[in-house]
Amino acid sequence: MALVIGLALLVRAYGPDLQPERLKELLTSNAWAPLIFLAVHIAASLTNIPPRLVLAWVAGYAFGLWFGIALSLAGAMVGSIACFALVRYLHRGFFTLEGKRGHAWLEMVKKRLEDSSWRGVALLRLMPLPGAPTNYALGVLPVSFGNYVWGTLLGILPSTVFVADLGVAGNQTQSGSFGFMDLLEPMLIGIAAIALSIALPWLLRLLRKR
């Protein structure tokens, strides 16, 4: 509750600075902006506030396609690993979801995790599930650290690329860059990301059967 109230006060006090064009100006004019973005992304991974895909959009909008994808992936991976490590290695009982809702979420993740391999983790990551609770649940379940890392990277890659690409498109729309060549590359990359997210579950299941 305190976090929600704090965010509300932040938006009220600095609302004009949180507009997309102002946000880009603040980020690109600060030499420490990439490191600040990574720190915010890692912290957000612990609470899912804001969600990972919102930060991927901001990364694409402010830092461009390739650098934005790299920053977003780095922040998401380090944050996910932090969640996993907190549960697995530091304080399993405290960081797991308690109560009926927590147990129900854990059972749901367990049911959808087809196996504990990296392919099973990747398939789970391709589903539209909140990141932080899933990270904590996977820390409780019998998933090895290596499988967790590789499965998470493969699973979040298509959505990260697609949403960062939307951020680039938003930036171009805001700046009035509607030239065909300006839009062709991000458009093709976005289409490729969607195609990968559709084909990847089928390919992973095929690999697992073999």
Residue pairs with C-beta under 8 A, 6 or more apart in sequence:
3 47
3 49
7 49
11 18
16 22
17 23
17 26
20 61
20 170
20 171
20 174
21 174
23 58
23 61
23 62
24 61
24 62
24 171
26 33
27 33
27 36
27 37
27 62
27 63
28 62
28 63
30 36
33 62
33 63
34 63
34 67
34 71
37 55
37 58
37 59
37 62
37 63
37 71
37 75
38 71
38 74
38 75
38 78
40 55
40 75
41 52
41 55
41 71
41 72
41 74
41 75
41 76
41 78
41 79
42 75
42 78
42 79
42 82
43 79
44 50
44 51
44 52
44 55
44 79
45 52
45 75
45 76
45 78
45 79
45 80
45 82
45 83
45 131
45 132
45 135
46 79
46 82
46 83
46 86
46 132
47 132
48 130
48 131
48 132
48 133
51 130
51 131
52 72
52 76
52 79
52 131
52 156
52 160
53 159
53 160
53 163
55 72
55 75
55 76
56 68
56 69
56 72
56 76
56 159
56 160
56 163
56 164
56 167
57 163
57 164
57 166
57 167
57 170
58 167
59 67
59 68
59 69
59 71
59 72
59 75
59 164
59 167
60 68
60 69
60 72
60 163
60 164
60 165
60 166
60 167
60 168
60 170
60 171
61 68
61 167
61 168
61 170
61 171
62 68
62 167
62 171
63 71
64 168
65 164
65 165
65 168
65 185
65 186
65 189
68 164
68 167
68 168
69 160
69 161
69 164
72 160
72 164
73 153
73 156
73 157
73 160
76 131
76 156
76 160
77 149
77 152
77 153
77 156
79 131
79 135
80 131
80 135
80 148
80 152
80 156
81 148
81 149
83 95
83 132
83 135
83 136
83 139
84 135
84 138
84 139
84 145
84 148
85 139
86 95
86 136
86 139
87 95
87 96
87 135
87 136
87 139
87 140
88 139
88 140
88 145
92 139
92 140
95 136
95 139
96 102
96 106
96 136
96 137
96 139
96 140
97 103
97 105
97 106
97 133
97 136
97 137
105 133
105 137
106 137
106 140
106 141
109 124
109 129
109 133
109 134
109 137
109 138
109 141
110 137
110 141
112 124
112 127
112 129
113 120
113 121
113 124
113 138
113 141
113 143
114 120
114 123
114 124
114 208
115 208
116 141
116 142
116 143
116 144
116 147
117 147
117 151
117 208
118 146
118 147
118 148
118 150
118 151
118 154
119 151
119 204
119 205
119 207
119 208
120 143
120 147
120 151
120 208
121 138
121 143
121 147
121 148
121 150
121 151
121 152
121 155
122 150
122 151
122 152
122 154
122 155
122 200
122 204
123 155
123 201
123 204
123 205
124 134
124 138
124 151
124 155
125 134
125 151
125 152
125 154
125 155
125 156
126 155
126 158
126 159
126 197
126 200
126 201
138 148
143 151
154 200
157 196
158 193
158 194
158 196
158 197
158 200
159 193
159 197
161 189
161 190
161 192
161 193
161 196
162 190
162 193
162 194
162 197
165 186
165 187
165 189
165 190
165 193
166 190
168 186
169 183
169 186
169 187
169 190
172 178
172 182
172 183
172 186
177 183
